[in-house]
Amino acid sequence: MKKILVIAFLTLTTMSLQAQEELTWHTDLTKATDISIKENKPLFLFFTGSDWCGWCIRLQKEVFKTPGFVKWAKENVVLVELDFPRKNEQTEAVKIQNAQLQQQLQVRGYPTVWFVSSAKTTDGKVNLNALGSTGYVAGGPEIWIDGANQIIKKK
């Protein structure tokens, strides 16, 4: 009986660890852009109110924290979280960066995900080219990823 319990515990622990595989969410657009250019992947700009937006929390739970999304994201995009919290503290630089991107991409609600390609000009400036946007989509990770793939294939 003990062997069965130990095996069951180990199996569940392993499955849990695989499902919780961590993604790297950048908060510094400059660093994320460098990675995007180096890896030739579009930026995934997630505009969220992490500590107050119910739909943002739901999108993370139903899609972003699933093994299918984790695998897809690692292969296809560079993740950037642009948070607009009400309680959590942020540096002034992050607040300014997030507000500028929100204005530039005309984000009016949360959650909003913009996919952009990035390139550096000869003088070292970065150009962002908007590919398209999405938000919460009902139906789980497969449906959400299908929609995202339609957007990023424009790259």
C-alpha positions in Angstrom: 0.0 0.0 0.0 2.8 2.4 0.9 4.5 1.7 -2.5 1.3 2.6 -4.3 1.0 5.9 -2.4 4.6 6.8 -3.0 4.2 6.1 -6.7 1.0 8.1 -6.9 2.6 11.0 -5.0 5.7 11.0 -7.3 3.6 10.8 -10.4 1.4 13.7 -9.3 4.4 15.8 -8.3 6.1 15.3 -11.6 2.9 16.2 -13.5 2.5 19.3 -11.4 6.0 20.4 -11.9 5.7 20.0 -15.7 2.5 22.0 -15.7 4.1 24.8 -13.7 7.1 25.1 -16.0 8.1 28.7 -15.8 8.0 31.3 -18.6 10.2 34.3 -18.7 8.0 37.5 -18.7 10.2 40.5 -19.3 9.2 43.9 -18.0 12.0 45.9 -19.7 11.1 46.4 -23.4 14.7 47.2 -24.4 16.0 43.9 -23.2 13.1 42.0 -24.6 13.6 43.7 -28.0 17.2 42.7 -28.1 16.2 39.1 -27.5 13.4 39.4 -30.1 15.9 40.5 -32.7 18.5 38.0 -31.8 16.0 35.1 -31.8 13.9 36.4 -34.8 10.7 36.1 -32.8 7.9 38.7 -32.4 7.3 40.4 -29.1 4.2 39.4 -27.2 3.1 42.5 -25.3 0.6 41.6 -22.6 -1.2 44.7 -21.2 -2.8 43.7 -17.9 -4.1 44.9 -14.6 -2.6 42.0 -12.7 -4.0 42.7 -9.3 -7.5 43.9 -10.2 -8.5 42.8 -13.7 -10.7 39.7 -13.6 -10.5 39.0 -17.3 -6.7 39.3 -17.2 -6.5 36.8 -14.3 -8.9 34.5 -16.1 -6.7 34.6 -19.3 -3.6 33.8 -17.4 -5.3 30.9 -15.6 -7.1 29.4 -18.6 -4.4 30.0 -21.2 -1.0 31.4 -20.1 -0.5 28.9 -17.3 -1.2 25.8 -19.4 1.5 23.4 -20.7 0.3 23.9 -24.3 0.8 27.7 -24.0 4.1 27.4 -22.3 5.4 25.2 -25.1 4.0 27.5 -27.8 5.4 30.7 -26.2 8.9 29.3 -25.7 9.0 28.4 -29.4 7.3 31.4 -31.0 7.5 34.7 -29.0 9.3 36.9 -26.5 6.9 37.6 -23.6 6.6 41.1 -22.2 4.2 42.0 -19.3 3.1 45.6 -19.3 1.3 45.8 -16.0 -1.0 48.6 -14.7 -1.5 47.4 -11.1 -3.5 49.3 -8.5 -1.7 47.8 -5.4 1.6 46.4 -6.5 4.6 48.7 -6.7 6.5 49.5 -9.9 9.5 51.6 -10.6 8.9 55.0 -12.3 10.7 53.8 -15.4 8.4 50.8 -15.8 5.3 53.0 -15.3 6.5 55.5 -18.0 7.5 52.7 -20.4 4.1 50.9 -20.0 2.1 54.2 -20.4 4.0 55.1 -23.5 3.3 51.7 -25.1 -0.3 51.8 -24.0 -0.7 55.2 -25.8 1.4 54.2 -28.9 -0.7 51.0 -29.4 -4.0 52.7 -28.3 -4.8 50.1 -25.7 -8.2 50.9 -24.3 -8.9 47.9 -22.2 -7.5 44.9 -20.4 -6.4 42.2 -21.2 -4.9 43.2 -24.5 -2.1 41.3 -26.2 -0.3 43.0 -29.0 2.1 41.1 -31.3 4.9 43.3 -32.8 8.0 42.6 -34.8 11.1 44.6 -33.9 14.1 45.8 -35.9 17.0 48.2 -35.3 17.7 51.0 -37.7 21.3 51.8 -38.8 21.5 54.5 -36.2 20.5 52.0 -33.4 16.9 53.0 -32.9 14.3 50.3 -32.6 11.2 50.2 -34.8 8.2 48.2 -33.7 5.8 47.0 -36.4 2.3 46.0 -35.1 1.2 42.7 -36.4 -2.2 42.5 -34.6 -3.8 42.2 -31.2 -6.2 40.0 -29.3 -7.6 39.7 -25.8 -9.5 37.1 -23.8 -10.9 34.4 -26.0 -13.2 31.8 -24.6 -12.4 28.1 -25.4 -9.1 27.4 -23.8 -5.5 27.4 -24.9 -5.9 25.7 -28.3 -8.4 28.3 -29.6 -6.3 31.2 -28.2 -3.1 29.9 -29.7 -4.8 29.3 -33.1 -5.8 33.0 -33.1 -2.3 34.1 -32.1 -0.8 32.0 -34.8 -2.9 33.8 -37.4 -1.6 37.1 -36.2 2.1 36.2 -36.0 2.2 34.5 -39.4 2.1 38.1 -40.7 5.7 38.5 -39.6 
